[in-house]
Amino acid sequence: MQYIFCYYSAAKELKNVITEYVTKSEYHPDIEKLRDLLSKVTDGQKLNILHQTKSEVDGMTALHKAAQRGHADVLKTILSSHSDKLKLHRTKDYMKRTPLHEAVVSDQTESVKAILDSLRADEQLQLLKEQEWYSKTPLRRHLERC
């Protein structure tokens, strides 16, 4: 019974930390605490928490916000805790942008690197082909910025 309570408690605390991160632009979570909480919940719970804590304004998840803000440490921590990284990367906001789109549009080189480094080559290609609302891929967005 104590194990179930600990499991629920970790999920609830993780949800609170992620919600605060998504809603407050100046907030940066303690990476060790985030890593500890992520280790105590299942991959399914992590994905649910990311979806449940999307910003009501723009639909961005914690991964989108970390990519946009250049918080490569937060990206790496969340991504390294999940077995299906491509599934996390394919999470889209209201403009159908992935976290990679946000990193490119925000000119956050470290975020782009953290995202691409977390994937195998075939997965990188799949992610680079993802189109946003205006049918633009992350690569197309980058070329428009140059």
N, C-alpha and C positions, 0 to 999 in steps of 0.2 A: 504494500500500500504506500509506503514511504517513497518508493521508486517512482510510482505513478505521479505522486504529488510533486516530486522534484522535477519530473519531466514536464508537467503542466506549468509549473512555476517558471522554468527556464524559457518555455515558449512564450509565456505571458511577458516576461521581462524582455526577451528579445524583441517582441512586438513593440513594446514601449520604446526601446532604444531606437529601433528602425523608424518608428513613427516620428520621434523627435528629430531624427536626422533628416527625414523627408520634409518636414514642415518648417524647420529652422535653419536658414542658410548659414548661420554663424556656428552652428553646432558641429563638432567633430567628435565621434565616439572614441572611447578608450579602446584601442585595438585589442589589447589583451582580454578585456572584458567581452568584447564582441566575439573574439575567437573562442573564448570559453563557452559563451551562450550558444554559439553555432554548433559546437561539438556536442551539445546536450540535446539537440533536436534532430528529427529525421529530415531527409531531403524533401519529403512531401510537406512537412511542416514549414521548412524554410521557404519553399515556393509559395505556399499559402500565405505566409506572413508577408512576403514581398508583394503579393497581389492585394492583400487586405490593407496594406499601408500605402497604396498608391496615392499620390497627391490628387486631391479633388479638383484642383485648378487645371493641371496639365496631364494628369495620368502617369506621371513619372514615378518609377520605383526607386528604391535606394541605390540600385545600380546606375540608373539614369543620372541621379543627382551626384553620385560619386564621380561618374565620368565627366559630367558637366563642370564640376567644381575642381577637377584635377586631383582628386583624392585617390591616387593609385593604391595607397595602403588599404583603404576600405574596400576597393574593388578586389584586390588580391585576396584579402581575408574572406570576403563573401564567396568568391569564386573557388578558392581552394577548399572550401568546406563542402562543396556540392559535387556529386559524382557526374551529373549530366550538365556540364558547363554550357554547351550549346543551347540547351533548353533555357537556361538563365539569360543568355545573351539575346535570345529571340523574343524576350519580353518587350512589348511595345507600349508606347505612351499613346495619347490621343491623336497625335500626328503620325502614328504608325512608325515612329522612330525607335530604333534599338539603342542601347547604351553606346554602341560604337558610333552611331549617327551623332549622338549628343557630344561625344568626345571630339569628333571631327569638326562639327559646327562650332564648338566652343574653343577650338584650337588648343586642346589639351593633349599634347604629345605623349606625356607619361601615361595618361589614361588609355590612349590608343594602344600604346605598347603593352600595357598590363592586360588589356582585353585580348589582343592578338597572341601574346605569349602564353595565354592560358589554354589555347586551342591547338589541336593538330592542324596540319596544313590543309587537309580536306575540309575541316570545319571552318577554317579561316575563309576559304573560298566561298562556302555557303553563306557565311555571315556577310561577306563583302557584296554578295548579290542581293541581299535583303533590300527591298524598296520601301521608302516612306510614302506618305500621303501623296506627294507630288511625283511619284515614280522615280525618285532619285536614290541612288545607292550611296553608301558612305564615300566610295572613291569618287563618284561624280561630285558630291558636295565638296570634297577636298580640292578637286581640280578647279571648281568655281571660285574657291578662296584664293587660289594662286594668281 
